[in-house]
Each structure stands twice: as structure tokens, then as C-alpha cells.
């Protein structure tokens, strides 16, 4: 999910529940109505968690969210750490 949030188009423009749901659950477009509601609920819950941790914020008067500065730093550091191997990370920490 952080890969989706840290993409340039989502860092500059806002994103919606629908945008994230299409990226997380690629099969959601062909799913039935009940399954789409389930996917939407899961996505909403994840967005609320990110908002509670201060990684995203809601855009006023719009059904969209945007990555905060804290969210940008966190996603960048997490993506960098995931690209390195364990040996390099332990050497950097020591």
C-alpha cells in the first residue's frame, strides 16, 4: 500500500478510496456487489489507520486524501530499507 501512496502521481495529486481499492484489489472491478462492498470497507479501514497515524490527511470538501510530509518521509525510508538486504541494514545500524 505504501508503494501506491509514494507513487509520484499520488504524492502530487490526491487519491480516493476507489483509486486505492483498484490498485490493492485488481479483481474488484469484476467482483459482485457484495464483494465490492467488502473491498471498499477494507480499504476504508486501512485509510483510517493511515489517517490516525498522521501519514495521510483528508482534503477538505472532497472525498480524497493526500500524503502528509510525515507520510512521505515514512514511505521513502521504508521503501529504501526494503530495497537493502539485512546485512547492509545491520552494518548501517552498528
N, C-alpha and C positions, 0 to 999 in steps of 0.2 A: 504494500500500500504506500510505503514511503517513496518507492520508485515513481509511482504515479504522481504523488504530491511534489516531488522535487523536479519533475519534468519542466522544462522551460515554459511551455505553453500554459501550464497550471500555476507556475510561480508568477507569471505576469498577469494572466487573465484569471478570473475567478473560476471555480468549478462547482458543479452541483452534485447532489446525491445521484442523479441519473448518470452523470459522466463517470463518477467513481464506480457505480454499480456495473456499467457496461464494461469497464476495464477489469474489475475483480471477477465478475461472473460473466464471461463471454457468452455463455449459453442462455443468459437471462432473456434475450430478445425472443427466442423460440419457446421459452417456458410458458406454462399455463399461467392463468391469472393468480392462483393461489401461490405458486412458486415465485412469481414476480413480487408478490407482497412480502413473502419470506425474505427474498434477497434485499428488497427495499428496507425492511426492518433491520436486517443485519448491518446494512450499510449505514443507516441512521445511527445505530448504536455505536458503530466504530467512529463516526464523525463526532458524536457527543463525547466520546472518550478523548479524542484528539483536541476538541474544544476545551474540555475540562483541564487538560494538561497544558493548555496555552500554546499548542502547536499550530492551530488554525483559529481564525475568527470569522464570525458571520458578517457578511456585507449588509449594511443597513438597507432596509426596504427592498431586499432581493432574496430569493431562495438560493443563494450562492455563498460559498466560503472562499477564503484566501489564506495562504500560508503566512504565518507571522515571522518576524525576524528570528525568534527563538526556534520556530519550526524549521526555518531554512538552515540554521546552524546545526540543529539536531540531525536533520536528514542528510546534510552534507557529511557530517562526521560519521554517521552510521554507514553511509554508502562507502566512505573511504575505508573504514575499519573492515567492512565486509569484503572489500577488494584485496586486502592484505591477508597473508597467511598467519597462523598462530605464532610461529617462531618470530616473525618480524614484530608482531604486536608485543610479545613478551620482552623482546630486546628494547623496544621503544619505552616500555613501562619501567624497565630496570634502570 
